[in-house]
Amino acid sequence: MSERPRRTALRLVLIAVACVGVGMAVAWDRVRPYVEPALARLGPVAQAAMDRVGPRHEVAKAAPKEAPAVPVSAVDARIGDFPQILTSLGTVQPYNTVLVRSRVDGQVMTINFNEGQIVHQGDLLVQIDPRPYQAALDQAKAKKQQDAANLDNTKRDLARSQSLIGNNYVTRQTLDTQTASVAQLTAQVASDDAAIENASVQLGYATIKAPITGRVGFRLVDQGNIVNASSATGIVSIAQIEPISVVFTEPENALTDITEGRKAGPLDVGALSSDGSKPLADGMLETFNNEIDTSSGTIRLKGTFANTDHKLWPGLSVSTRLKVKTLKGVVLVPFSAVQHGPDGLYAFVIGPDSKVEIRRIKVSLSDDSTAVVAEGIKGGEKVVTAGQYRLQAKTPVRVVPDAAAQTAQRDS
């Protein structure tokens, strides 16, 4: 027999022996629970034989060990005041906007402002050719002088006739005619006064002045162009930005709180950047619209801001914070202590034994950092603010700073 077949046969024998040993061990484990009681009754000899076959299973159970304390961050719930603030989005609008138009026809002689300039009420903006209107005014004044001279002459004739009527030197008809002439010329002089006033007004319209104080935009007409009173284009727009307005919306169910808050005094409004990260200005609630938008269930409100630093610009999108009222003596906890579960809100409260309790709570108001707890937590109770993910009821905890709790949370 060659060496190679002999090695192969030896391997097969070893494999067979191993399989038999494994099978016997498995079989013994299955029947041992039934054999052990009988062998125990036979005495020490049988027990020794059993121990030679296989070691006795340990049935004693180890004493349970208490779970280690979980590191968490916690603070005491406090009693304090909390401002009720409504947040929303709004748009900055000029307090007043004027599109300056010409009220007479004519050629633009001069433009007396720069685009983007701040102008004040009464400043000269545009001069339209005044010569035609000056001529009309002079003509009206001359017509009045002519009619006034005729009136004076007619009055003197009437006075002479009245002195002669007693001696029958003039007829009653002549006297009546002269009286009527005086009345007619008096009315003509009054009409001349009106014509002079109208011509003076038209001449004044040729000089266009700023109707309000504000910032001018891009000019819409250049020097030398002809403007018409009927044109809708205008010459330039002026936007009043000191003060300035912000128009925003709030839900219709907040209207009651807003109206009640206004009874106590003016309501503060804050304007922030559109993402709410940067405060821009503080102002006051001026008014709100006279009806609710039924399509969105909101009401429009307007806040007024001094805007002396010009941080608010017409058309800018901003976030708003309207302070409606201040709640006094309420339970306050950090917002990070409030947890969301399938049955609602809850928080982990640390008891005197340093074990946590899952407490169902009711939050009435909150902001980015603080929550007002209406039910479930009392002032002075310690609530967990970080490290909640490893907690359940009765879990022992140890309070550590926030950074340490977050580090332990990541390491777990």
Rosetta blueprint (number, residue, H / E / L):
1 M L
2 S L
3 E H
4 R H
5 P H
6 R H
7 R H
8 T H
9 A H
10 L H
11 R H
12 L H
13 V H
14 L H
15 I H
16 A H
17 V H
18 A H
19 C H
20 V H
21 G H
22 V H
23 G H
24 M H
25 A H
26 V H
27 A H
28 W H
29 D H
30 R H
31 V H
32 R H
33 P H
34 Y H
35 V H
36 E H
37 P H
38 A H
39 L H
40 A H
41 R H
42 L H
43 G L
44 P H
45 V H
46 A H
47 Q H
48 A H
49 A H
50 M H
51 D H
52 R H
53 V H
54 G L
55 P L
56 R L
57 H L
58 E L
59 V L
60 A L
61 K L
62 A L
63 A L
64 P L
65 K L
66 E L
67 A L
68 P L
69 A L
70 V E
71 P E
72 V E
73 S E
74 A E
75 V E
76 D E
77 A L
78 R E
79 I E
80 G E
81 D E
82 F E
83 P E
84 Q E
85 I E
86 L E
87 T E
88 S E
89 L E
90 G E
91 T E
92 V E
93 Q E
94 P E
95 Y E
96 N E
97 T E
98 V E
99 L E
100 V E
101 R L
102 S L
103 R L
104 V L
105 D L
106 G E
107 Q E
108 V E
109 M E
110 T E
111 I E
112 N L
113 F L
114 N L
115 E L
116 G L
117 Q L
118 I E
119 V E
120 H L
121 Q L
122 G L
123 D L
124 L E
125 L E
126 V E
127 Q E
128 I E
129 D L
130 P L
131 R H
132 P H
133 Y H
134 Q H
135 A H
136 A H
137 L H
138 D H
139 Q H
140 A H
141 K H
142 A H
143 K H
144 K H
145 Q H
146 Q H
147 D H
148 A H
149 A H
150 N H
151 L H
152 D H
153 N H
154 T H
155 K H
156 R H
157 D H
158 L H
159 A H
160 R H
161 S H
162 Q H
163 S H
164 L H
165 I H
166 G H
167 N H
168 N L
169 Y L
170 V L
171 T L
172 R H
173 Q H
174 T H
175 L H
176 D H
177 T H
178 Q H
179 T H
180 A H
181 S H
182 V H
183 A H
184 Q H
185 L H
186 T H
187 A H
188 Q H
189 V H
190 A H
191 S H
192 D H
193 D H
194 A H
195 A H
196 I H
197 E H
198 N H
199 A H
200 S H
201 V H
202 Q H
203 L H
204 G H
205 Y H
206 A L
207 T E
208 I E
209 K E
210 A L
211 P L
212 I L
213 T L
214 G E
215 R E
216 V E
217 G L
218 F L
219 R L
220 L L
221 V L
222 D L
223 Q L
224 G L
225 N L
226 I E
227 V E
228 N L
229 A L
230 S L
231 S L
232 A L
233 T L
234 G L
235 I L
236 V E
237 S E
238 I E
239 A E
240 Q E
241 I E
242 E E
243 P E
244 I E
245 S E
246 V E
247 V E
248 F E
249 T E
250 E E
251 P E
252 E H
253 N H
254 A H
255 L H
256 T H
257 D H
258 I H
259 T H
260 E H
261 G H
262 R H
263 K H
264 A H
265 G L
266 P L
267 L L
268 D E
269 V E
270 G E
271 A E
272 L E
273 S L
274 S L
275 D L
276 G L
277 S L
278 K L
279 P E
280 L E
281 A E
282 D E
283 G E
284 M E
285 L E
286 E E
287 T E
288 F E
289 N L
290 N L
291 E L
292 I L
293 D E
294 T L
295 S L
296 S L
297 G L
298 T E
299 I E
300 R E
301 L E
302 K E
303 G E
304 T E
305 F E
306 A L
307 N L
308 T L
309 D L
310 H L
311 K L
312 L L
313 W L
314 P L
315 G L
316 L L
317 S E
318 V E
319 S E
320 T E
321 R E
322 L E
323 K E
324 V E
325 K E
326 T E
327 L E
328 K E
329 G E
330 V E
331 V E
332 L E
333 V E
334 P E
335 F H
336 S H
337 A H
338 V L
339 Q E
340 H E
341 G E
342 P L
343 D L
344 G E
345 L E
346 Y E
347 A E
348 F E
349 V E
350 I E
351 G L
352 P L
353 D L
354 S L
355 K E
356 V E
357 E E
358 I E
359 R E
360 R E
361 I L
362 K E
363 V E
364 S E
365 L E
366 S E
367 D L
368 D L
369 S L
370 T E
371 A E
372 V E
373 V E
374 A E
375 E E
376 G L
377 I L
378 K L
379 G L
380 G L
381 E L
382 K E
383 V E
384 V E
385 T E
386 A E
387 G L
388 Q H
389 Y H
390 R H
391 L L
392 Q L
393 A L
394 K L
395 T L
396 P E
397 V E
398 R E
399 V E
400 V L
401 P L
402 D H
403 A H
404 A H
405 A H
406 Q H
407 T H
408 A H
409 Q H
410 R H
411 D H
412 S L
